[in-house]
Amino acid sequence: MATVTLFPDKPQETQTVTYDYSFNSRYDYHRARLSLDSQGNYEVRVDGVENSTYEASAKRSPNYKTGMSYLANQMLTAISTNDAAYRDIYKNTVHLAIGSYKELEMADTAKKSDADIEAEADNKVKKADLASIVLKKFNKATFSGKAPSKGEVEASLREEADHKFFSVWKNRSAEKNQFVDENEEAVLKDRQEKYKELKSYFDKIQDTLGATTNAAYLKEYNEKRKNAVDDYNNRRKAFIDDLKNRRDVAVGYLTGPKDYVDDGIKDLKNKSHLPLKVKLTTKYVQKESLLNVEATIPSVIPVPEIKASVLSSGRISIKSKLQREKNQDIVLCQLGIAYYLCGFLFNISANIKTIRFSLLASDNGDGYYWVQFPRDQFFTLDFSSIDPLLTLDHYPHVIKYGKISLELINASDFKAKINDALLIAGQASSSNQTVLSLTDAAHILDAMPNAVDLKKAVDDAKTKGQSVVVADKKYENILKEL
């Protein structure tokens, strides 16, 4: 059993509406604001001043009549919207959210095993593009120094000897040659060793820089590959989780486990929009695809007290509703609750094939009406144009309609009449018979007054206080032809 209380939307108050326009008087240019309140009273303020001396001029402006008509239609819309919140509840009934084609798709989804989902993920989730991730490598620089040669050393020593043994008075070539010969080998060896040392130092720096850079490149390479693989795994997991969730939803929707249906009923408080508080108590029988619903509403339904119309002059006329009109609004509200809520309830699960709906006045079980809706027939209704009372006649139901309102049936009689209606419906479904409303049966008798068996069935039903008649199935086809 699930219980949920649906709280009403905050009532929309009918606010004063305004229309701004401009006009010219003999001496100046003015701004006027025309307002209309929910009692139908118009007021004009010129340049923000009440009872302005220019009020007559403002009313002579063509914009004044335009404003009156505009505000009248605005107020009419507001009042009609408030009315519709009570009168037209049944027109907001949601249709079947999952069509047959969608249910077939859901049936396919429900059949998928974990292995099927894994295989679908492997086929549809884009793989990680590891081939595009390239490991960069450090390119060592080449040592730009030049190895010393014997000729360069000799030239350098001769230049040094020229300075060292310079003389204006005599030629000292022998001393210069001797200097070169004595130092050439040692200088060459020294320069070669320094060259090798410098080159070795340069190479070590390059090796160290290369090792550090290549390590960074390798880290970056590994991170990119890991990120690519992680991204793929995450996308694959998300794909699998989504499919498994859709499978669970499909299984839940198609088979209607108790917890799944109870959760859907409790979620109605986030989906439904009603003008009054409704307490729902439900009992779900999964094996029978049956949902029993009891909706308890307040004893007083605060339907709007006023009605409006736009006169030929463009002004609005706002009057208090007659008691008869308020009662009619209350009846439409009471009847509309069944259609509106059953639309949501049927949409919770395809396994809900039948809803038995009771509208109660209080927790003691006194009821306004009971109706049994079959899923397939319910969703053939055009909720925008049905007559909610006459439509009820086409289904097993219990209702007592007085002159101007639904009459309360005390709890014990209410249960007894529901049992009778269920018994009659059960009889009709187990033989070559059909269930007709008393209205439909009377319509057939008007055309076929000699249908003795049907007349007897009607008399028996009236004697027992039943709202429906069990008759031969042939009358169902006859009714279609009338």
Contacts in CASP RR format, 6 or more apart in sequence:
PFRMAT RR
TARGET T0000
AUTHOR 0000-0000-0000
METHOD contacts of the structure
MODEL  1
MATVTLFPDKPQETQTVTYDYSFNSRYDYHRARLSLDSQGNYEVRVDGVE
NSTYEASAKRSPNYKTGMSYLANQMLTAISTNDAAYRDIYKNTVHLAIGS
YKELEMADTAKKSDADIEAEADNKVKKADLASIVLKKFNKATFSGKAPSK
GEVEASLREEADHKFFSVWKNRSAEKNQFVDENEEAVLKDRQEKYKELKS
YFDKIQDTLGATTNAAYLKEYNEKRKNAVDDYNNRRKAFIDDLKNRRDVA
VGYLTGPKDYVDDGIKDLKNKSHLPLKVKLTTKYVQKESLLNVEATIPSV
IPVPEIKASVLSSGRISIKSKLQREKNQDIVLCQLGIAYYLCGFLFNISA
NIKTIRFSLLASDNGDGYYWVQFPRDQFFTLDFSSIDPLLTLDHYPHVIK
YGKISLELINASDFKAKINDALLIAGQASSSNQTVLSLTDAAHILDAMPN
AVDLKKAVDDAKTKGQSVVVADKKYENILKEL
1 281 0 8 1.000
1 282 0 8 1.000
1 283 0 8 1.000
2 261 0 8 1.000
2 262 0 8 1.000
2 265 0 8 1.000
2 266 0 8 1.000
2 280 0 8 1.000
2 281 0 8 1.000
2 282 0 8 1.000
2 284 0 8 1.000
3 279 0 8 1.000
3 280 0 8 1.000
3 281 0 8 1.000
3 282 0 8 1.000
4 265 0 8 1.000
4 266 0 8 1.000
4 268 0 8 1.000
4 269 0 8 1.000
4 279 0 8 1.000
4 280 0 8 1.000
5 269 0 8 1.000
5 277 0 8 1.000
5 278 0 8 1.000
5 279 0 8 1.000
5 280 0 8 1.000
6 268 0 8 1.000
6 269 0 8 1.000
6 272 0 8 1.000
6 274 0 8 1.000
6 277 0 8 1.000
6 278 0 8 1.000
6 279 0 8 1.000
6 280 0 8 1.000
7 269 0 8 1.000
7 277 0 8 1.000
8 274 0 8 1.000
8 275 0 8 1.000
8 276 0 8 1.000
8 277 0 8 1.000
9 85 0 8 1.000
9 273 0 8 1.000
9 274 0 8 1.000
9 275 0 8 1.000
11 82 0 8 1.000
11 85 0 8 1.000
11 275 0 8 1.000
11 302 0 8 1.000
12 78 0 8 1.000
12 81 0 8 1.000
12 82 0 8 1.000
12 85 0 8 1.000
14 38 0 8 1.000
14 75 0 8 1.000
14 78 0 8 1.000
14 79 0 8 1.000
14 82 0 8 1.000
15 38 0 8 1.000
15 78 0 8 1.000
16 35 0 8 1.000
16 36 0 8 1.000
16 37 0 8 1.000
16 38 0 8 1.000
17 35 0 8 1.000
17 36 0 8 1.000
17 71 0 8 1.000
17 74 0 8 1.000
17 75 0 8 1.000
17 78 0 8 1.000
18 33 0 8 1.000
18 34 0 8 1.000
18 35 0 8 1.000
18 36 0 8 1.000
18 71 0 8 1.000
19 33 0 8 1.000
19 34 0 8 1.000
19 35 0 8 1.000
19 67 0 8 1.000
19 70 0 8 1.000
19 71 0 8 1.000
20 31 0 8 1.000
20 32 0 8 1.000
20 33 0 8 1.000
20 34 0 8 1.000
21 31 0 8 1.000
21 32 0 8 1.000
21 34 0 8 1.000
21 61 0 8 1.000
21 63 0 8 1.000
21 64 0 8 1.000
21 66 0 8 1.000
21 67 0 8 1.000
22 29 0 8 1.000
22 30 0 8 1.000
22 31 0 8 1.000
22 32 0 8 1.000
22 63 0 8 1.000
23 29 0 8 1.000
23 30 0 8 1.000
23 32 0 8 1.000
23 57 0 8 1.000
23 58 0 8 1.000
23 60 0 8 1.000
23 61 0 8 1.000
23 63 0 8 1.000
23 64 0 8 1.000
24 30 0 8 1.000
25 54 0 8 1.000
25 57 0 8 1.000
30 46 0 8 1.000
30 47 0 8 1.000
30 54 0 8 1.000
30 57 0 8 1.000
30 58 0 8 1.000
31 46 0 8 1.000
31 47 0 8 1.000
31 48 0 8 1.000
32 44 0 8 1.000
32 45 0 8 1.000
32 46 0 8 1.000
32 47 0 8 1.000
32 58 0 8 1.000
32 61 0 8 1.000
32 63 0 8 1.000
32 64 0 8 1.000
33 44 0 8 1.000
33 45 0 8 1.000
33 48 0 8 1.000
34 42 0 8 1.000
34 43 0 8 1.000
34 44 0 8 1.000
34 64 0 8 1.000
34 67 0 8 1.000
34 68 0 8 1.000
34 71 0 8 1.000
35 42 0 8 1.000
35 43 0 8 1.000
35 44 0 8 1.000
35 45 0 8 1.000
35 71 0 8 1.000
36 42 0 8 1.000
36 43 0 8 1.000
36 68 0 8 1.000
36 71 0 8 1.000
36 72 0 8 1.000
36 74 0 8 1.000
36 75 0 8 1.000
36 316 0 8 1.000
37 43 0 8 1.000
38 75 0 8 1.000
38 78 0 8 1.000
38 79 0 8 1.000
38 306 0 8 1.000
38 318 0 8 1.000
39 318 0 8 1.000
40 75 0 8 1.000
40 316 0 8 1.000
40 317 0 8 1.000
40 318 0 8 1.000
42 68 0 8 1.000
42 71 0 8 1.000
42 315 0 8 1.000
44 52 0 8 1.000
44 55 0 8 1.000
44 58 0 8 1.000
44 59 0 8 1.000
44 64 0 8 1.000
45 52 0 8 1.000
46 52 0 8 1.000
46 54 0 8 1.000
46 55 0 8 1.000
46 57 0 8 1.000
46 58 0 8 1.000
47 54 0 8 1.000
52 58 0 8 1.000
58 64 0 8 1.000
65 314 0 8 1.000
68 313 0 8 1.000
68 314 0 8 1.000
68 315 0 8 1.000
69 310 0 8 1.000
69 314 0 8 1.000
71 316 0 8 1.000
72 310 0 8 1.000
72 311 0 8 1.000
72 314 0 8 1.000
72 315 0 8 1.000
72 316 0 8 1.000
73 310 0 8 1.000
75 308 0 8 1.000
75 316 0 8 1.000
75 318 0 8 1.000
76 308 0 8 1.000
76 309 0 8 1.000
76 310 0 8 1.000
76 316 0 8 1.000
79 304 0 8 1.000
79 306 0 8 1.000
79 307 0 8 1.000
79 308 0 8 1.000
79 318 0 8 1.000
80 308 0 8 1.000
82 304 0 8 1.000
83 303 0 8 1.000
83 304 0 8 1.000
83 307 0 8 1.000
83 329 0 8 1.000
84 91 0 8 1.000
85 275 0 8 1.000
86 275 0 8 1.000
86 301 0 8 1.000
86 303 0 8 1.000
86 304 0 8 1.000
86 329 0 8 1.000
86 330 0 8 1.000
86 332 0 8 1.000
86 333 0 8 1.000
87 303 0 8 1.000
87 329 0 8 1.000
87 332 0 8 1.000
87 333 0 8 1.000
88 332 0 8 1.000
89 274 0 8 1.000
89 275 0 8 1.000
89 332 0 8 1.000
89 333 0 8 1.000
89 336 0 8 1.000
89 337 0 8 1.000
89 339 0 8 1.000
89 340 0 8 1.000
90 332 0 8 1.000
90 335 0 8 1.000
90 336 0 8 1.000
90 338 0 8 1.000
90 339 0 8 1.000
90 340 0 8 1.000
90 383 0 8 1.000
90 386 0 8 1.000
90 388 0 8 1.000
91 383 0 8 1.000
91 384 0 8 1.000
92 273 0 8 1.000
92 340 0 8 1.000
92 383 0 8 1.000
93 339 0 8 1.000
93 340 0 8 1.000
93 342 0 8 1.000
93 343 0 8 1.000
93 381 0 8 1.000
93 383 0 8 1.000
94 343 0 8 1.000
94 344 0 8 1.000
94 347 0 8 1.000
95 343 0 8 1.000
95 379 0 8 1.000
95 383 0 8 1.000
96 346 0 8 1.000
96 347 0 8 1.000
96 379 0 8 1.000
97 347 0 8 1.000
98 106 0 8 1.000
98 253 0 8 1.000
98 347 0 8 1.000
98 350 0 8 1.000
103 254 0 8 1.000
103 350 0 8 1.000
106 249 0 8 1.000
106 250 0 8 1.000
106 253 0 8 1.000
106 254 0 8 1.000
107 250 0 8 1.000
107 254 0 8 1.000
109 243 0 8 1.000
109 246 0 8 1.000
109 247 0 8 1.000
109 250 0 8 1.000
110 247 0 8 1.000
110 250 0 8 1.000
110 251 0 8 1.000
110 254 0 8 1.000
112 120 0 8 1.000
112 243 0 8 1.000
112 247 0 8 1.000
114 244 0 8 1.000
117 240 0 8 1.000
117 243 0 8 1.000
117 244 0 8 1.000
117 247 0 8 1.000
118 240 0 8 1.000
120 239 0 8 1.000
120 243 0 8 1.000
121 236 0 8 1.000
121 239 0 8 1.000
121 240 0 8 1.000
121 243 0 8 1.000
122 236 0 8 1.000
124 239 0 8 1.000
125 232 0 8 1.000
125 235 0 8 1.000
125 236 0 8 1.000
125 239 0 8 1.000
126 232 0 8 1.000
126 235 0 8 1.000
127 232 0 8 1.000
128 225 0 8 1.000
128 228 0 8 1.000
128 229 0 8 1.000
128 231 0 8 1.000
128 232 0 8 1.000
129 228 0 8 1.000
130 225 0 8 1.000
130 228 0 8 1.000
130 229 0 8 1.000
133 221 0 8 1.000
133 224 0 8 1.000
133 225 0 8 1.000
133 228 0 8 1.000
134 221 0 8 1.000
135 217 0 8 1.000
135 218 0 8 1.000
135 221 0 8 1.000
136 217 0 8 1.000
136 220 0 8 1.000
136 221 0 8 1.000
137 214 0 8 1.000
137 217 0 8 1.000
138 209 0 8 1.000
138 210 0 8 1.000
138 213 0 8 1.000
138 214 0 8 1.000
138 217 0 8 1.000
140 203 0 8 1.000
140 206 0 8 1.000
140 207 0 8 1.000
140 210 0 8 1.000
141 206 0 8 1.000
143 198 0 8 1.000
143 199 0 8 1.000
143 202 0 8 1.000
143 203 0 8 1.000
145 195 0 8 1.000
145 198 0 8 1.000
145 199 0 8 1.000
147 192 0 8 1.000
147 195 0 8 1.000
148 188 0 8 1.000
148 191 0 8 1.000
148 192 0 8 1.000
148 195 0 8 1.000
150 184 0 8 1.000
150 188 0 8 1.000
153 184 0 8 1.000
153 187 0 8 1.000
153 188 0 8 1.000
153 191 0 8 1.000
154 180 0 8 1.000
154 184 0 8 1.000
156 187 0 8 1.000
157 179 0 8 1.000
157 180 0 8 1.000
157 183 0 8 1.000
157 184 0 8 1.000
157 187 0 8 1.000
158 176 0 8 1.000
158 180 0 8 1.000
160 179 0 8 1.000
161 175 0 8 1.000
161 176 0 8 1.000
161 179 0 8 1.000
161 180 0 8 1.000
162 176 0 8 1.000
164 179 0 8 1.000
165 172 0 8 1.000
165 175 0 8 1.000
165 176 0 8 1.000
165 179 0 8 1.000
166 172 0 8 1.000
252 260 0 8 1.000
252 349 0 8 1.000
253 260 0 8 1.000
253 348 0 8 1.000
253 349 0 8 1.000
253 350 0 8 1.000
254 349 0 8 1.000
254 350 0 8 1.000
254 351 0 8 1.000
255 286 0 8 1.000
255 349 0 8 1.000
255 351 0 8 1.000
256 286 0 8 1.000
256 348 0 8 1.000
256 349 0 8 1.000
256 350 0 8 1.000
256 351 0 8 1.000
256 352 0 8 1.000
257 286 0 8 1.000
258 284 0 8 1.000
258 286 0 8 1.000
260 348 0 8 1.000
260 349 0 8 1.000
261 284 0 8 1.000
261 286 0 8 1.000
261 291 0 8 1.000
261 348 0 8 1.000
261 349 0 8 1.000
261 351 0 8 1.000
261 352 0 8 1.000
262 282 0 8 1.000
262 284 0 8 1.000
264 348 0 8 1.000
265 280 0 8 1.000
265 282 0 8 1.000
265 345 0 8 1.000
265 348 0 8 1.000
268 280 0 8 1.000
268 341 0 8 1.000
268 344 0 8 1.000
268 345 0 8 1.000
271 344 0 8 1.000
272 340 0 8 1.000
272 341 0 8 1.000
272 344 0 8 1.000
274 337 0 8 1.000
274 340 0 8 1.000
275 302 0 8 1.000
275 333 0 8 1.000
276 297 0 8 1.000
276 298 0 8 1.000
276 301 0 8 1.000
276 302 0 8 1.000
276 333 0 8 1.000
277 297 0 8 1.000
277 298 0 8 1.000
278 295 0 8 1.000
278 296 0 8 1.000
278 297 0 8 1.000
278 337 0 8 1.000
278 341 0 8 1.000
279 295 0 8 1.000
279 296 0 8 1.000
279 297 0 8 1.000
280 293 0 8 1.000
280 294 0 8 1.000
280 295 0 8 1.000
280 341 0 8 1.000
281 293 0 8 1.000
281 294 0 8 1.000
281 296 0 8 1.000
282 291 0 8 1.000
282 292 0 8 1.000
282 293 0 8 1.000
282 294 0 8 1.000
282 345 0 8 1.000
283 291 0 8 1.000
283 292 0 8 1.000
284 290 0 8 1.000
284 291 0 8 1.000
284 292 0 8 1.000
284 352 0 8 1.000
285 291 0 8 1.000
285 292 0 8 1.000
286 351 0 8 1.000
288 354 0 8 1.000
289 351 0 8 1.000
289 352 0 8 1.000
289 353 0 8 1.000
289 354 0 8 1.000
290 352 0 8 1.000
290 353 0 8 1.000
290 354 0 8 1.000
290 355 0 8 1.000
290 356 0 8 1.000
291 345 0 8 1.000
291 352 0 8 1.000
291 354 0 8 1.000
291 355 0 8 1.000
291 356 0 8 1.000
292 355 0 8 1.000
292 356 0 8 1.000
292 358 0 8 1.000
293 341 0 8 1.000
293 342 0 8 1.000
293 345 0 8 1.000
293 355 0 8 1.000
293 356 0 8 1.000
293 357 0 8 1.000
293 358 0 8 1.000
294 358 0 8 1.000
294 360 0 8 1.000
295 337 0 8 1.000
295 338 0 8 1.000
295 341 0 8 1.000
295 357 0 8 1.000
295 358 0 8 1.000
295 359 0 8 1.000
295 360 0 8 1.000
296 360 0 8 1.000
296 361 0 8 1.000
296 362 0 8 1.000
296 363 0 8 1.000
297 334 0 8 1.000
297 337 0 8 1.000
297 359 0 8 1.000
297 360 0 8 1.000
297 361 0 8 1.000
299 361 0 8 1.000
299 362 0 8 1.000
301 330 0 8 1.000
301 333 0 8 1.000
301 334 0 8 1.000
303 326 0 8 1.000
303 329 0 8 1.000
303 330 0 8 1.000
303 333 0 8 1.000
304 321 0 8 1.000
304 329 0 8 1.000
305 320 0 8 1.000
305 321 0 8 1.000
305 326 0 8 1.000
306 318 0 8 1.000
306 319 0 8 1.000
306 320 0 8 1.000
306 321 0 8 1.000
307 318 0 8 1.000
307 319 0 8 1.000
307 320 0 8 1.000
307 321 0 8 1.000
307 325 0 8 1.000
308 316 0 8 1.000
308 317 0 8 1.000
308 318 0 8 1.000
308 319 0 8 1.000
309 316 0 8 1.000
309 317 0 8 1.000
310 316 0 8 1.000
310 317 0 8 1.000
311 317 0 8 1.000
321 329 0 8 1.000
323 404 0 8 1.000
324 404 0 8 1.000
327 404 0 8 1.000
327 405 0 8 1.000
328 404 0 8 1.000
330 405 0 8 1.000
331 389 0 8 1.000
331 401 0 8 1.000
331 405 0 8 1.000
331 406 0 8 1.000
332 388 0 8 1.000
334 359 0 8 1.000
334 368 0 8 1.000
334 369 0 8 1.000
334 406 0 8 1.000
335 369 0 8 1.000
335 388 0 8 1.000
335 389 0 8 1.000
335 392 0 8 1.000
335 406 0 8 1.000
336 388 0 8 1.000
337 359 0 8 1.000
338 357 0 8 1.000
338 359 0 8 1.000
338 369 0 8 1.000
338 371 0 8 1.000
338 373 0 8 1.000
338 392 0 8 1.000
339 381 0 8 1.000
339 383 0 8 1.000
339 386 0 8 1.000
339 388 0 8 1.000
341 357 0 8 1.000
342 355 0 8 1.000
342 357 0 8 1.000
342 373 0 8 1.000
342 378 0 8 1.000
343 378 0 8 1.000
345 352 0 8 1.000
345 355 0 8 1.000
346 352 0 8 1.000
346 355 0 8 1.000
346 373 0 8 1.000
346 375 0 8 1.000
346 378 0 8 1.000
346 379 0 8 1.000
352 375 0 8 1.000
353 374 0 8 1.000
353 375 0 8 1.000
353 376 0 8 1.000
354 372 0 8 1.000
354 373 0 8 1.000
354 374 0 8 1.000
354 375 0 8 1.000
355 372 0 8 1.000
355 373 0 8 1.000
355 375 0 8 1.000
355 378 0 8 1.000
356 370 0 8 1.000
356 371 0 8 1.000
356 372 0 8 1.000
356 418 0 8 1.000
357 370 0 8 1.000
357 371 0 8 1.000
357 372 0 8 1.000
357 373 0 8 1.000
358 367 0 8 1.000
358 369 0 8 1.000
358 370 0 8 1.000
358 414 0 8 1.000
358 418 0 8 1.000
359 367 0 8 1.000
359 368 0 8 1.000
359 369 0 8 1.000
359 370 0 8 1.000
360 366 0 8 1.000
360 367 0 8 1.000
360 368 0 8 1.000
361 367 0 8 1.000
361 368 0 8 1.000
361 408 0 8 1.000
364 411 0 8 1.000
365 411 0 8 1.000
365 414 0 8 1.000
366 408 0 8 1.000
366 409 0 8 1.000
366 410 0 8 1.000
366 411 0 8 1.000
366 414 0 8 1.000
367 408 0 8 1.000
367 409 0 8 1.000
367 411 0 8 1.000
367 414 0 8 1.000
368 399 0 8 1.000
368 406 0 8 1.000
368 408 0 8 1.000
368 409 0 8 1.000
369 392 0 8 1.000
369 397 0 8 1.000
369 398 0 8 1.000
369 399 0 8 1.000
369 400 0 8 1.000
369 406 0 8 1.000
370 397 0 8 1.000
370 398 0 8 1.000
370 399 0 8 1.000
370 414 0 8 1.000
370 417 0 8 1.000
370 418 0 8 1.000
370 421 0 8 1.000
371 392 0 8 1.000
371 395 0 8 1.000
371 396 0 8 1.000
371 397 0 8 1.000
371 398 0 8 1.000
371 399 0 8 1.000
372 395 0 8 1.000
372 396 0 8 1.000
372 397 0 8 1.000
372 421 0 8 1.000
372 422 0 8 1.000
372 425 0 8 1.000
373 395 0 8 1.000
374 395 0 8 1.000
377 394 0 8 1.000
377 395 0 8 1.000
381 391 0 8 1.000
389 401 0 8 1.000
390 439 0 8 1.000
392 399 0 8 1.000
393 437 0 8 1.000
393 438 0 8 1.000
393 439 0 8 1.000
393 440 0 8 1.000
394 437 0 8 1.000
394 440 0 8 1.000
396 421 0 8 1.000
396 422 0 8 1.000
396 424 0 8 1.000
396 425 0 8 1.000
396 435 0 8 1.000
396 468 0 8 1.000
397 421 0 8 1.000
397 467 0 8 1.000
397 468 0 8 1.000
398 409 0 8 1.000
398 414 0 8 1.000
398 417 0 8 1.000
398 418 0 8 1.000
398 420 0 8 1.000
398 421 0 8 1.000
398 467 0 8 1.000
399 406 0 8 1.000
399 467 0 8 1.000
400 406 0 8 1.000
400 407 0 8 1.000
400 409 0 8 1.000
401 407 0 8 1.000
409 417 0 8 1.000
417 465 0 8 1.000
417 466 0 8 1.000
417 467 0 8 1.000
420 464 0 8 1.000
420 465 0 8 1.000
420 466 0 8 1.000
421 466 0 8 1.000
421 467 0 8 1.000
421 468 0 8 1.000
424 435 0 8 1.000
424 466 0 8 1.000
424 468 0 8 1.000
424 469 0 8 1.000
424 470 0 8 1.000
425 435 0 8 1.000
425 468 0 8 1.000
427 433 0 8 1.000
427 470 0 8 1.000
428 434 0 8 1.000
428 435 0 8 1.000
428 470 0 8 1.000
432 472 0 8 1.000
432 473 0 8 1.000
433 470 0 8 1.000
433 471 0 8 1.000
433 472 0 8 1.000
433 473 0 8 1.000
434 470 0 8 1.000
434 471 0 8 1.000
434 472 0 8 1.000
434 473 0 8 1.000
434 475 0 8 1.000
434 476 0 8 1.000
435 468 0 8 1.000
435 469 0 8 1.000
435 470 0 8 1.000
435 471 0 8 1.000
436 444 0 8 1.000
436 468 0 8 1.000
436 469 0 8 1.000
436 470 0 8 1.000
436 471 0 8 1.000
436 475 0 8 1.000
436 476 0 8 1.000
436 479 0 8 1.000
437 467 0 8 1.000
437 468 0 8 1.000
437 469 0 8 1.000
438 458 0 8 1.000
438 461 0 8 1.000
438 462 0 8 1.000
438 467 0 8 1.000
438 468 0 8 1.000
438 469 0 8 1.000
440 479 0 8 1.000
441 454 0 8 1.000
441 457 0 8 1.000
441 458 0 8 1.000
441 461 0 8 1.000
441 469 0 8 1.000
441 471 0 8 1.000
441 475 0 8 1.000
442 458 0 8 1.000
443 479 0 8 1.000
443 482 0 8 1.000
444 451 0 8 1.000
444 454 0 8 1.000
444 475 0 8 1.000
444 478 0 8 1.000
444 479 0 8 1.000
444 482 0 8 1.000
445 451 0 8 1.000
445 454 0 8 1.000
445 455 0 8 1.000
445 458 0 8 1.000
447 478 0 8 1.000
447 482 0 8 1.000
448 454 0 8 1.000
448 478 0 8 1.000
451 475 0 8 1.000
453 471 0 8 1.000
453 472 0 8 1.000
454 469 0 8 1.000
454 471 0 8 1.000
454 472 0 8 1.000
454 475 0 8 1.000
457 469 0 8 1.000
457 470 0 8 1.000
457 471 0 8 1.000
458 469 0 8 1.000
461 467 0 8 1.000
461 468 0 8 1.000
461 469 0 8 1.000
END
